[in-house]
Amino acid sequence: MELTPILGICVVAAVLATLLRQYKGEYAVMLVAVAAAAVIISVLWSAIDAVFTLRNLVVKTGVDTTYFTTAFKALGICVITGFASDLCRDMGQQTLASGAELAGRCAVFIISVPMLVSLLQTALKLIG
Amino acid sequence: MDVDLIFKVAAIGIIVTVLNQVLVRSGREEQAMLTTLTGLVVVLLMVVDVIADLFTTVKSVFGL
């Protein structure tokens, strides 16, 4: 999936959204949501093989992969949360956007807790 | 890359706007309201479908 079709679609969707905004605002926002979702889906599908090669590399190095998978999960959560909160901000709902961001941060924090625990344990082992 | 979905939403938006104007001009405000509502529901179902697709893609790519 090269770059130019994606950029073209973003611009066309933006133009259509401004057209629709004059008459019916809600259709403009839904059009932007569909366009953004389609773009993110196609970008992720084209990035999926790079992701798997990276994962195989990390597994091959023999390093414990739990940290890598946690970081990757956090990345996924950031992608979804950013999409949802920016969409809410587009519609003028700042509160919902900050609510979505708060939920995303909590999710990332909850995922990273076991990592923090094992980090502290290794630190204590070094000291003790 | 479902480009046609984007144009479908734009087309429904324009059609509902035109229908709304026609119905309002001919004095049938309630039917105009109903057409806007149905158009909104149809487009909303499409949007929910695409966003669900997005979430499953992110889940599979990032292993969530």
N, CA and C atoms of all chains as a GROMACS GRO file, in nm:
protein
  576
    1MET      N    1   0.087  -0.116   0.000
    1MET     CA    2   0.000   0.000   0.000
    1MET      C    3   0.092   0.122   0.000
    2GLU      N    4   0.110   0.185  -0.117
    2GLU     CA    5   0.204   0.298  -0.116
    2GLU      C    6   0.137   0.415  -0.047
    3LEU      N    7   0.211   0.524  -0.045
    3LEU     CA    8   0.171   0.639   0.036
    3LEU      C    9   0.065   0.721  -0.036
    4THR      N   10   0.083   0.739  -0.167
    4THR     CA   11   0.001   0.840  -0.235
    4THR      C   12  -0.149   0.810  -0.229
    5PRO      N   13  -0.196   0.685  -0.245
    5PRO     CA   14  -0.342   0.670  -0.237
    5PRO      C   15  -0.396   0.713  -0.101
    6ILE      N   16  -0.321   0.682   0.005
    6ILE     CA   17  -0.370   0.716   0.139
    6ILE      C   18  -0.381   0.868   0.152
    7LEU      N   19  -0.277   0.940   0.109
    7LEU     CA   20  -0.282   1.086   0.120
    7LEU      C   21  -0.397   1.141   0.038
    8GLY      N   22  -0.414   1.082  -0.083
    8GLY     CA   23  -0.523   1.131  -0.168
    8GLY      C   24  -0.658   1.113  -0.101
    9ILE      N   25  -0.676   0.996  -0.040
    9ILE     CA   26  -0.805   0.969   0.024
    9ILE      C   27  -0.827   1.067   0.138
   10CYS      N   28  -0.722   1.098   0.214
   10CYS     CA   29  -0.741   1.192   0.327
   10CYS      C   30  -0.788   1.327   0.275
   11VAL      N   31  -0.724   1.374   0.168
   11VAL     CA   32  -0.761   1.508   0.117
   11VAL      C   33  -0.903   1.506   0.063
   12VAL      N   34  -0.938   1.400  -0.014
   12VAL     CA   35  -1.073   1.395  -0.072
   12VAL      C   36  -1.177   1.390   0.039
   13ALA      N   37  -1.149   1.308   0.143
   13ALA     CA   38  -1.246   1.299   0.253
   13ALA      C   39  -1.260   1.434   0.323
   14ALA      N   40  -1.148   1.507   0.335
   14ALA     CA   41  -1.157   1.638   0.401
   14ALA      C   42  -1.245   1.732   0.318
   15VAL      N   43  -1.227   1.728   0.186
   15VAL     CA   44  -1.307   1.817   0.101
   15VAL      C   45  -1.454   1.780   0.113
   16LEU      N   46  -1.485   1.648   0.105
   16LEU     CA   47  -1.625   1.607   0.116
   16LEU      C   48  -1.681   1.645   0.252
   17ALA      N   49  -1.598   1.637   0.356
   17ALA     CA   50  -1.648   1.670   0.490
   17ALA      C   51  -1.684   1.818   0.498
   18THR      N   52  -1.600   1.905   0.437
   18THR     CA   53  -1.635   2.047   0.443
   18THR      C   54  -1.763   2.073   0.365
   19LEU      N   55  -1.778   1.997   0.252
   19LEU     CA   56  -1.903   2.017   0.176
   19LEU      C   57  -2.023   1.981   0.261
   20LEU      N   58  -2.015   1.863   0.330
   20LEU     CA   59  -2.131   1.816   0.404
   20LEU      C   60  -2.154   1.899   0.528
   21ARG      N   61  -2.048   1.963   0.579
   21ARG     CA   62  -2.065   2.034   0.707
   21ARG      C   63  -2.166   2.146   0.693
   22GLN      N   64  -2.172   2.209   0.574
   22GLN     CA   65  -2.265   2.323   0.561
   22GLN      C   66  -2.407   2.276   0.584
   23TYR      N   67  -2.443   2.159   0.525
   23TYR     CA   68  -2.584   2.121   0.530
   23TYR      C   69  -2.613   2.038   0.654
   24LYS      N   70  -2.541   1.925   0.664
   24LYS     CA   71  -2.570   1.834   0.776
   24LYS      C   72  -2.435   1.802   0.844
   25GLY      N   73  -2.412   1.860   0.962
   25GLY     CA   74  -2.282   1.843   1.026
   25GLY      C   75  -2.251   1.700   1.061
   26GLU      N   76  -2.356   1.622   1.103
   26GLU     CA   77  -2.325   1.488   1.154
   26GLU      C   78  -2.269   1.399   1.045
   27TYR      N   79  -2.314   1.420   0.918
   27TYR     CA   80  -2.259   1.334   0.812
   27TYR      C   81  -2.112   1.365   0.788
   28ALA      N   82  -2.074   1.491   0.804
   28ALA     CA   83  -1.932   1.524   0.784
   28ALA      C   84  -1.846   1.448   0.884
   29VAL      N   85  -1.894   1.445   1.009
   29VAL     CA   86  -1.811   1.380   1.111
   29VAL      C   87  -1.805   1.230   1.086
   30MET      N   88  -1.919   1.173   1.045
   30MET     CA   89  -1.918   1.028   1.022
   30MET      C   90  -1.832   0.994   0.902
   31LEU      N   91  -1.834   1.081   0.802
   31LEU     CA   92  -1.748   1.057   0.686
   31LEU      C   93  -1.601   1.060   0.728
   32VAL      N   94  -1.566   1.157   0.814
   32VAL     CA   95  -1.427   1.165   0.860
   32VAL      C   96  -1.391   1.039   0.940
   33ALA      N   97  -1.487   0.991   1.022
   33ALA     CA   98  -1.458   0.871   1.100
   33ALA      C   99  -1.431   0.752   1.009
   34VAL      N  100  -1.516   0.735   0.906
   34VAL     CA  101  -1.497   0.621   0.816
   34VAL      C  102  -1.365   0.635   0.742
   35ALA      N  103  -1.334   0.755   0.695
   35ALA     CA  104  -1.211   0.773   0.619
   35ALA      C  105  -1.089   0.746   0.707
   36ALA      N  106  -1.092   0.800   0.831
   36ALA     CA  107  -0.976   0.780   0.919
   36ALA      C  108  -0.960   0.632   0.952
   37ALA      N  109  -1.072   0.563   0.978
   37ALA     CA  110  -1.062   0.421   1.010
   37ALA      C  111  -1.007   0.344   0.891
   38ALA      N  112  -1.052   0.377   0.770
   38ALA     CA  113  -1.003   0.305   0.652
   38ALA      C  114  -0.854   0.328   0.635
   39VAL      N  115  -0.810   0.451   0.657
   39VAL     CA  116  -0.667   0.480   0.640
   39VAL      C  117  -0.585   0.402   0.743
   40ILE      N  118  -0.629   0.404   0.869
   40ILE     CA  119  -0.550   0.336   0.973
   40ILE      C  120  -0.547   0.187   0.947
   41ILE      N  121  -0.662   0.131   0.902
   41ILE     CA  122  -0.665  -0.013   0.875
   41ILE      C  123  -0.564  -0.048   0.767
   42SER      N  124  -0.563   0.031   0.657
   42SER     CA  125  -0.473  -0.006   0.547
   42SER      C  126  -0.328   0.014   0.589
   43VAL      N  127  -0.301   0.116   0.672
   43VAL     CA  128  -0.163   0.136   0.716
   43VAL      C  129  -0.119   0.019   0.803
   44LEU      N  130  -0.208  -0.025   0.894
   44LEU     CA  131  -0.169  -0.135   0.983
   44LEU      C  132  -0.149  -0.264   0.904
   45TRP      N  133  -0.237  -0.288   0.805
   45TRP     CA  134  -0.219  -0.411   0.728
   45TRP      C  135  -0.087  -0.409   0.654
   46SER      N  136  -0.047  -0.292   0.604
   46SER     CA  137   0.081  -0.292   0.530
   46SER      C  138   0.197  -0.299   0.628
   47ALA      N  139   0.175  -0.263   0.757
   47ALA     CA  140   0.286  -0.266   0.852
   47ALA      C  141   0.295  -0.400   0.923
   48ILE      N  142   0.199  -0.492   0.895
   48ILE     CA  143   0.190  -0.611   0.980
   48ILE      C  144   0.309  -0.703   0.957
   49ASP      N  145   0.358  -0.714   0.833
   49ASP     CA  146   0.471  -0.807   0.814
   49ASP      C  147   0.597  -0.749   0.876
   50ALA      N  148   0.613  -0.615   0.871
   50ALA     CA  149   0.731  -0.556   0.937
   50ALA      C  150   0.725  -0.586   1.086
   51VAL      N  151   0.605  -0.580   1.143
   51VAL     CA  152   0.590  -0.606   1.286
   51VAL      C  153   0.632  -0.749   1.318
   52PHE      N  154   0.589  -0.846   1.233
   52PHE     CA  155   0.621  -0.984   1.266
   52PHE      C  156   0.769  -1.013   1.250
   53THR      N  157   0.834  -0.952   1.147
   53THR     CA  158   0.978  -0.975   1.135
   53THR      C  159   1.049  -0.918   1.258
   54LEU      N  160   1.004  -0.801   1.303
   54LEU     CA  161   1.067  -0.742   1.422
   54LEU      C  162   1.051  -0.835   1.540
   55ARG      N  163   0.929  -0.891   1.553
   55ARG     CA  164   0.904  -0.980   1.667
   55ARG      C  165   0.995  -1.102   1.659
   56ASN      N  166   1.010  -1.159   1.538
   56ASN     CA  167   1.097  -1.277   1.527
   56ASN      C  168   1.239  -1.241   1.563
   57LEU      N  169   1.282  -1.123   1.522
   57LEU     CA  170   1.420  -1.082   1.556
   57LEU      C  171   1.437  -1.079   1.707
   58VAL      N  172   1.339  -1.019   1.776
   58VAL     CA  173   1.353  -1.007   1.922
   58VAL      C  174   1.354  -1.146   1.984
   59VAL      N  175   1.267  -1.235   1.931
   59VAL     CA  176   1.265  -1.371   1.989
   59VAL      C  177   1.399  -1.437   1.965
   60LYS      N  178   1.456  -1.415   1.847
   60LYS     CA  179   1.583  -1.483   1.815
   60LYS      C  180   1.693  -1.436   1.908
   61THR      N  181   1.688  -1.308   1.951
   61THR     CA  182   1.799  -1.261   2.034
   61THR      C  183   1.795  -1.328   2.172
   62GLY      N  184   1.684  -1.398   2.203
   62GLY     CA  185   1.684  -1.470   2.330
   62GLY      C  186   1.650  -1.383   2.449
   63VAL      N  187   1.632  -1.249   2.423
   63VAL     CA  188   1.596  -1.164   2.537
   63VAL      C  189   1.451  -1.196   2.574
   64ASP      N  190   1.419  -1.175   2.701
   64ASP     CA  191   1.283  -1.201   2.750
   64ASP      C  192   1.187  -1.107   2.676
   65THR      N  193   1.087  -1.166   2.604
   65THR     CA  194   1.007  -1.083   2.514
   65THR      C  195   0.888  -1.020   2.586
   66THR      N  196   0.868  -1.042   2.720
   66THR     CA  197   0.747  -0.986   2.780
   66THR      C  198   0.750  -0.833   2.770
   67TYR      N  199   0.870  -0.772   2.789
   67TYR     CA  200   0.874  -0.626   2.785
   67TYR      C  201   0.840  -0.577   2.646
   68PHE      N  202   0.890  -0.648   2.544
   68PHE     CA  203   0.864  -0.605   2.407
   68PHE      C  204   0.714  -0.614   2.379
   69THR      N  205   0.650  -0.724   2.421
   69THR     CA  206   0.506  -0.735   2.391
   69THR      C  207   0.427  -0.630   2.469
   70THR      N  208   0.470  -0.601   2.593
   70THR     CA  209   0.397  -0.498   2.667
   70THR      C  210   0.409  -0.365   2.598
   71ALA      N  211   0.530  -0.332   2.552
   71ALA     CA  212   0.548  -0.202   2.483
   71ALA      C  213   0.459  -0.200   2.359
   72PHE      N  214   0.450  -0.315   2.291
   72PHE     CA  215   0.372  -0.317   2.168
   72PHE      C  216   0.224  -0.302   2.197
   73LYS      N  217   0.179  -0.366   2.308
   73LYS     CA  218   0.037  -0.349   2.344
   73LYS      C  219   0.010  -0.203   2.376
   74ALA      N  220   0.104  -0.138   2.447
   74ALA     CA  221   0.083   0.004   2.479
   74ALA      C  222   0.071   0.084   2.350
   75LEU      N  223   0.152   0.048   2.251
   75LEU     CA  224   0.146   0.120   2.122
   75LEU      C  225   0.008   0.102   2.060
   76GLY      N  226  -0.044  -0.020   2.063
   76GLY     CA  227  -0.177  -0.043   2.006
   76GLY      C  228  -0.283   0.038   2.078
   77ILE      N  229  -0.273   0.042   2.211
   77ILE     CA  230  -0.373   0.118   2.286
   77ILE      C  231  -0.363   0.265   2.249
   78CYS      N  232  -0.240   0.315   2.232
   78CYS     CA  233  -0.226   0.458   2.197
   78CYS      C  234  -0.290   0.486   2.062
   79VAL      N  235  -0.276   0.391   1.968
   79VAL     CA  236  -0.334   0.414   1.835
   79VAL      C  237  -0.485   0.428   1.847
   80ILE      N  238  -0.547   0.333   1.918
   80ILE     CA  239  -0.694   0.338   1.926
   80ILE      C  240  -0.739   0.460   2.004
   81THR      N  241  -0.672   0.487   2.117
   81THR     CA  242  -0.716   0.599   2.200
   81THR      C  243  -0.701   0.730   2.126
   82GLY      N  244  -0.589   0.744   2.053
   82GLY     CA  245  -0.570   0.867   1.976
   82GLY      C  246  -0.680   0.885   1.874
   83PHE      N  247  -0.714   0.774   1.806
   83PHE     CA  248  -0.821   0.781   1.706
   83PHE      C  249  -0.951   0.827   1.770
   84ALA      N  250  -0.989   0.766   1.882
   84ALA     CA  251  -1.118   0.799   1.943
   84ALA      C  252  -1.118   0.940   1.998
   85SER      N  253  -1.010   0.980   2.067
   85SER     CA  254  -1.013   1.112   2.130
   85SER      C  255  -1.006   1.222   2.024
   86ASP      N  256  -0.930   1.201   1.917
   86ASP     CA  257  -0.926   1.306   1.813
   86ASP      C  258  -1.061   1.317   1.745
   87LEU      N  259  -1.131   1.202   1.729
   87LEU     CA  260  -1.263   1.208   1.667
   87LEU      C  261  -1.359   1.288   1.755
   88CYS      N  262  -1.352   1.263   1.888
   88CYS     CA  263  -1.440   1.338   1.978
   88CYS      C  264  -1.405   1.486   1.973
   89ARG      N  265  -1.275   1.516   1.964
   89ARG     CA  266  -1.236   1.658   1.960
   89ARG      C  267  -1.284   1.721   1.830
   90ASP      N  268  -1.282   1.643   1.721
   90ASP     CA  269  -1.334   1.696   1.594
   90ASP      C  270  -1.479   1.740   1.608
   91MET      N  271  -1.555   1.662   1.684
   91MET     CA  272  -1.697   1.695   1.695
   91MET      C  273  -1.720   1.804   1.798
   92GLY      N  274  -1.610   1.858   1.856
   92GLY     CA  275  -1.627   1.968   1.951
   92GLY      C  276  -1.650   1.921   2.092
   93GLN      N  277  -1.633   1.790   2.117
   93GLN     CA  278  -1.660   1.740   2.254
   93GLN      C  279  -1.527   1.723   2.327
   94GLN      N  280  -1.480   1.830   2.387
   94GLN     CA  281  -1.349   1.822   2.456
   94GLN      C  282  -1.356   1.725   2.573
   95THR      N  283  -1.469   1.727   2.645
   95THR     CA  284  -1.477   1.643   2.766
   95THR      C  285  -1.467   1.496   2.729
   96LEU      N  286  -1.542   1.455   2.626
   96LEU     CA  287  -1.537   1.314   2.587
   96LEU      C  288  -1.396   1.279   2.541
   97ALA      N  289  -1.330   1.373   2.472
   97ALA     CA  290  -1.194   1.344   2.425
   97ALA      C  291  -1.102   1.321   2.544
   98SER      N  292  -1.113   1.406   2.645
   98SER     CA  293  -1.023   1.385   2.761
   98SER      C  294  -1.062   1.259   2.836
   99GLY      N  295  -1.192   1.225   2.836
   99GLY     CA  296  -1.233   1.100   2.899
   99GLY      C  297  -1.171   0.981   2.829
  100ALA      N  298  -1.172   0.984   2.696
  100ALA     CA  299  -1.114   0.873   2.620
  100ALA      C  300  -0.964   0.865   2.646
  101GLU      N  301  -0.900   0.982   2.651
  101GLU     CA  302  -0.754   0.979   2.675
  101GLU      C  303  -0.723   0.924   2.813
  102LEU      N  304  -0.807   0.962   2.911
  102LEU     CA  305  -0.783   0.911   3.047
  102LEU      C  306  -0.796   0.759   3.048
  103ALA      N  307  -0.899   0.709   2.977
  103ALA     CA  308  -0.916   0.564   2.973
  103ALA      C  309  -0.795   0.498   2.908
  104GLY      N  310  -0.744   0.558   2.800
  104GLY     CA  311  -0.627   0.501   2.733
  104GLY      C  312  -0.507   0.499   2.824
  105ARG      N  313  -0.487   0.609   2.899
  105ARG     CA  314  -0.369   0.613   2.988
  105ARG      C  315  -0.381   0.507   3.095
  106CYS      N  316  -0.504   0.494   3.151
  106CYS     CA  317  -0.520   0.392   3.256
  106CYS      C  318  -0.491   0.254   3.200
  107ALA      N  319  -0.537   0.228   3.078
  107ALA     CA  320  -0.513   0.095   3.021
  107ALA      C  321  -0.364   0.071   3.006
  108VAL      N  322  -0.291   0.172   2.958
  108VAL     CA  323  -0.146   0.152   2.942
  108VAL      C  324  -0.082   0.131   3.078
  109PHE      N  325  -0.128   0.210   3.177
  109PHE     CA  326  -0.070   0.194   3.311
  109PHE      C  327  -0.096   0.054   3.365
  110ILE      N  328  -0.218   0.004   3.348
  110ILE     CA  329  -0.251  -0.129   3.401
  110ILE      C  330  -0.164  -0.235   3.336
  111ILE      N  331  -0.138  -0.217   3.205
  111ILE     CA  332  -0.055  -0.318   3.135
  111ILE      C  333   0.087  -0.312   3.187
  112SER      N  334   0.134  -0.191   3.224
  112SER     CA  335   0.276  -0.180   3.257
  112SER      C  336   0.304  -0.217   3.403
  113VAL      N  337   0.201  -0.243   3.483
  113VAL     CA  338   0.226  -0.271   3.626
  113VAL      C  339   0.313  -0.396   3.643
  114PRO      N  340   0.281  -0.513   3.579
  114PRO     CA  341   0.370  -0.629   3.601
  114PRO      C  342   0.514  -0.600   3.562
  115MET      N  343   0.530  -0.514   3.460
  115MET     CA  344   0.668  -0.484   3.420
  115MET      C  345   0.739  -0.411   3.533
  116LEU      N  346   0.667  -0.314   3.596
  116LEU     CA  347   0.729  -0.239   3.706
  116LEU      C  348   0.765  -0.334   3.820
  117VAL      N  349   0.675  -0.429   3.849
  117VAL     CA  350   0.700  -0.521   3.960
  117VAL      C  351   0.827  -0.600   3.934
  118SER      N  352   0.841  -0.654   3.815
  118SER     CA  353   0.961  -0.737   3.790
  118SER      C  354   1.085  -0.650   3.791
  119LEU      N  355   1.069  -0.522   3.746
  119LEU     CA  356   1.185  -0.432   3.748
  119LEU      C  357   1.231  -0.412   3.893
  120LEU      N  358   1.135  -0.388   3.983
  120LEU     CA  359   1.173  -0.364   4.124
  120LEU      C  360   1.237  -0.490   4.181
  121GLN      N  361   1.181  -0.606   4.147
  121GLN     CA  362   1.238  -0.728   4.204
  121GLN      C  363   1.383  -0.744   4.162
  122THR      N  364   1.411  -0.721   4.031
  122THR     CA  365   1.551  -0.738   3.989
  122THR      C  366   1.638  -0.637   4.062
  123ALA      N  367   1.586  -0.514   4.081
  123ALA     CA  368   1.666  -0.412   4.150
  123ALA      C  369   1.695  -0.458   4.293
  124LEU      N  370   1.591  -0.510   4.362
  124LEU     CA  371   1.613  -0.554   4.501
  124LEU      C  372   1.715  -0.668   4.503
  125LYS      N  373   1.703  -0.757   4.405
  125LYS     CA  374   1.798  -0.869   4.404
  125LYS      C  375   1.940  -0.816   4.396
  126LEU      N  376   1.960  -0.710   4.310
  126LEU     CA  377   2.095  -0.656   4.296
  126LEU      C  378   2.143  -0.599   4.430
  127ILE      N  379   2.051  -0.527   4.498
  127ILE     CA  380   2.094  -0.463   4.623
  127ILE      C  381   2.115  -0.569   4.729
  128GLY      N  382   2.011  -0.663   4.740
  128GLY     CA  383   2.010  -0.757   4.852
  128GLY      C  384   2.121  -0.858   4.849
  129MET      N  385  -0.887  -0.164   0.118
  129MET     CA  386  -0.900  -0.018   0.118
  129MET      C  387  -1.043   0.013   0.070
  130ASP      N  388  -1.136   0.030   0.162
  130ASP     CA  389  -1.275   0.047   0.119
  130ASP      C  390  -1.302   0.195   0.092
  131VAL      N  391  -1.257   0.238  -0.024
  131VAL     CA  392  -1.275   0.378  -0.060
  131VAL      C  393  -1.421   0.405  -0.088
  132ASP      N  394  -1.489   0.302  -0.147
  132ASP     CA  395  -1.627   0.332  -0.188
  132ASP      C  396  -1.714   0.362  -0.066
  133LEU      N  397  -1.672   0.313   0.053
  133LEU     CA  398  -1.752   0.340   0.172
  133LEU      C  399  -1.756   0.490   0.200
  134ILE      N  400  -1.642   0.556   0.179
  134ILE     CA  401  -1.636   0.700   0.204
  134ILE      C  402  -1.734   0.771   0.113
  135PHE      N  403  -1.734   0.732  -0.015
  135PHE     CA  404  -1.822   0.802  -0.108
  135PHE      C  405  -1.967   0.765  -0.083
  136LYS      N  406  -1.990   0.644  -0.028
  136LYS     CA  407  -2.129   0.607   0.006
  136LYS      C  408  -2.182   0.700   0.113
  137VAL      N  409  -2.099   0.723   0.216
  137VAL     CA  410  -2.145   0.810   0.325
  137VAL      C  411  -2.171   0.951   0.271
  138ALA      N  412  -2.080   0.999   0.186
  138ALA     CA  413  -2.100   1.134   0.131
  138ALA      C  414  -2.229   1.138   0.049
  139ALA      N  415  -2.253   1.032  -0.031
  139ALA     CA  416  -2.373   1.032  -0.116
  139ALA      C  417  -2.498   1.032  -0.030
  140ILE      N  418  -2.499   0.947   0.075
  140ILE     CA  419  -2.619   0.944   0.161
  140ILE      C  420  -2.640   1.080   0.225
  141GLY      N  421  -2.531   1.144   0.268
  141GLY     CA  422  -2.546   1.276   0.330
  141GLY      C  423  -2.610   1.374   0.235
  142ILE      N  424  -2.563   1.376   0.110
  142ILE     CA  425  -2.615   1.474   0.014
  142ILE      C  426  -2.760   1.442  -0.017
  143ILE      N  427  -2.790   1.311  -0.037
  143ILE     CA  428  -2.928   1.274  -0.072
  143ILE      C  429  -3.023   1.313   0.040
  144VAL      N  430  -2.982   1.286   0.165
  144VAL     CA  431  -3.072   1.318   0.277
  144VAL      C  432  -3.092   1.469   0.284
  145THR      N  433  -2.985   1.546   0.258
  145THR     CA  434  -3.002   1.692   0.261
  145THR      C  435  -3.102   1.737   0.157
  146VAL      N  436  -3.089   1.684   0.034
  146VAL     CA  437  -3.181   1.726  -0.073
  146VAL      C  438  -3.323   1.684  -0.038
  147LEU      N  439  -3.338   1.558   0.006
  147LEU     CA  440  -3.474   1.511   0.041
  147LEU      C  441  -3.534   1.600   0.149
  148ASN      N  442  -3.449   1.635   0.246
  148ASN     CA  443  -3.498   1.717   0.356
  148ASN      C  444  -3.550   1.850   0.304
  149GLN      N  445  -3.472   1.911   0.214
  149GLN     CA  446  -3.515   2.041   0.160
  149GLN      C  447  -3.646   2.026   0.086
  150VAL      N  448  -3.655   1.919   0.003
  150VAL     CA  449  -3.778   1.902  -0.078
  150VAL      C  450  -3.898   1.886   0.014
  151LEU      N  451  -3.882   1.799   0.117
  151LEU     CA  452  -3.996   1.773   0.205
  151LEU      C  453  -4.033   1.899   0.283
  152VAL      N  454  -3.931   1.972   0.330
  152VAL     CA  455  -3.962   2.093   0.409
  152VAL      C  456  -4.034   2.194   0.321
  153ARG      N  457  -3.985   2.211   0.196
  153ARG     CA  458  -4.048   2.310   0.107
  153ARG      C  459  -4.192   2.270   0.080
  154SER      N  460  -4.219   2.137   0.070
  154SER     CA  461  -4.357   2.098   0.036
  154SER      C  462  -4.442   2.088   0.162
  155GLY      N  463  -4.393   2.136   0.273
  155GLY     CA  464  -4.479   2.146   0.390
  155GLY      C  465  -4.482   2.024   0.477
  156ARG      N  466  -4.401   1.920   0.450
  156ARG     CA  467  -4.408   1.799   0.535
  156ARG      C  468  -4.284   1.795   0.625
  157GLU      N  469  -4.290   1.872   0.734
  157GLU     CA  470  -4.170   1.878   0.820
  157GLU      C  471  -4.145   1.745   0.890
  158GLU      N  472  -4.256   1.676   0.934
  158GLU     CA  473  -4.231   1.552   1.009
  158GLU      C  474  -4.160   1.451   0.921
  159GLN      N  475  -4.208   1.437   0.794
  159GLN     CA  476  -4.140   1.336   0.710
  159GLN      C  477  -3.996   1.375   0.685
  160ALA      N  478  -3.970   1.505   0.676
  160ALA     CA  479  -3.831   1.548   0.658
  160ALA      C  480  -3.748   1.503   0.778
  161MET      N  481  -3.806   1.522   0.898
  161MET     CA  482  -3.734   1.480   1.019
  161MET      C  483  -3.709   1.329   1.015
  162LEU      N  484  -3.812   1.252   0.972
  162LEU     CA  485  -3.794   1.107   0.970
  162LEU      C  486  -3.688   1.065   0.870
  163THR      N  487  -3.685   1.128   0.753
  163THR     CA  488  -3.583   1.091   0.655
  163THR      C  489  -3.446   1.120   0.711
  164THR      N  490  -3.430   1.236   0.776
  164THR     CA  491  -3.298   1.266   0.831
  164THR      C  492  -3.259   1.159   0.932
  165LEU      N  493  -3.358   1.119   1.014
  165LEU     CA  494  -3.327   1.020   1.118
  165LEU      C  495  -3.284   0.887   1.056
  166THR      N  496  -3.360   0.841   0.955
  166THR     CA  497  -3.324   0.711   0.896
  166THR      C  498  -3.187   0.720   0.829
  167GLY      N  499  -3.162   0.834   0.761
  167GLY     CA  500  -3.030   0.847   0.698
  167GLY      C  501  -2.921   0.840   0.802
  168LEU      N  502  -2.947   0.903   0.916
  168LEU     CA  503  -2.846   0.903   1.022
  168LEU      C  504  -2.822   0.760   1.072
  169VAL      N  505  -2.931   0.684   1.090
  169VAL     CA  506  -2.915   0.549   1.144
  169VAL      C  507  -2.837   0.463   1.046
  170VAL      N  508  -2.869   0.474   0.918
  170VAL     CA  509  -2.800   0.392   0.817
  170VAL      C  510  -2.651   0.422   0.819
  171VAL      N  511  -2.618   0.552   0.818
  171VAL     CA  512  -2.476   0.586   0.812
  171VAL      C  513  -2.407   0.546   0.942
  172LEU      N  514  -2.479   0.559   1.053
  172LEU     CA  515  -2.417   0.523   1.181
  172LEU      C  516  -2.383   0.374   1.184
  173LEU      N  517  -2.475   0.290   1.129
  173LEU     CA  518  -2.445   0.147   1.127
  173LEU      C  519  -2.319   0.121   1.045
  174MET      N  520  -2.306   0.190   0.933
  174MET     CA  521  -2.184   0.169   0.852
  174MET      C  522  -2.061   0.211   0.929
  175VAL      N  523  -2.071   0.326   1.000
  175VAL     CA  524  -1.954   0.376   1.074
  175VAL      C  525  -1.916   0.277   1.183
  176VAL      N  526  -2.017   0.226   1.254
  176VAL     CA  527  -1.987   0.132   1.363
  176VAL      C  528  -1.920   0.008   1.305
  177ASP      N  529  -1.966  -0.035   1.186
  177ASP     CA  530  -1.906  -0.152   1.125
  177ASP      C  531  -1.758  -0.128   1.096
  178VAL      N  532  -1.725  -0.013   1.037
  178VAL     CA  533  -1.586   0.012   1.001
  178VAL      C  534  -1.500   0.026   1.126
  179ILE      N  535  -1.554   0.089   1.231
  179ILE     CA  536  -1.472   0.109   1.351
  179ILE      C  537  -1.450  -0.025   1.420
  180ALA      N  538  -1.552  -0.114   1.416
  180ALA     CA  539  -1.530  -0.248   1.474
  180ALA      C  540  -1.419  -0.319   1.397
  181ASP      N  541  -1.421  -0.301   1.264
  181ASP     CA  542  -1.316  -0.361   1.182
  181ASP      C  543  -1.180  -0.306   1.222
  182LEU      N  544  -1.175  -0.173   1.246
  182LEU     CA  545  -1.049  -0.112   1.286
  182LEU      C  546  -1.000  -0.172   1.416
  183PHE      N  547  -1.089  -0.187   1.514
  183PHE     CA  548  -1.044  -0.237   1.644
  183PHE      C  549  -0.994  -0.379   1.633
  184THR      N  550  -1.061  -0.464   1.551
  184THR     CA  551  -1.010  -0.601   1.539
  184THR      C  552  -0.875  -0.601   1.469
  185THR      N  553  -0.857  -0.512   1.372
  185THR     CA  554  -0.725  -0.507   1.305
  185THR      C  555  -0.616  -0.469   1.405
  186VAL      N  556  -0.644  -0.365   1.485
  186VAL     CA  557  -0.542  -0.322   1.581
  186VAL      C  558  -0.514  -0.435   1.679
  187LYS      N  559  -0.621  -0.507   1.721
  187LYS     CA  560  -0.600  -0.618   1.815
  187LYS      C  561  -0.509  -0.722   1.752
  188SER      N  562  -0.533  -0.753   1.625
  188SER     CA  563  -0.452  -0.862   1.568
  188SER      C  564  -0.310  -0.815   1.541
  189VAL      N  565  -0.291  -0.691   1.502
  189VAL     CA  566  -0.155  -0.646   1.470
  189VAL      C  567  -0.074  -0.634   1.598
  190PHE      N  568  -0.130  -0.573   1.703
  190PHE     CA  569  -0.050  -0.546   1.823
  190PHE      C  570  -0.066  -0.655   1.926
  191GLY      N  571  -0.145  -0.761   1.895
  191GLY     CA  572  -0.154  -0.869   1.990
  191GLY      C  573  -0.219  -0.827   2.119
  192LEU      N  574  -0.320  -0.741   2.111
  192LEU     CA  575  -0.387  -0.696   2.236
  192LEU      C  576  -0.477  -0.806   2.288
   0.00000   0.00000   0.00000
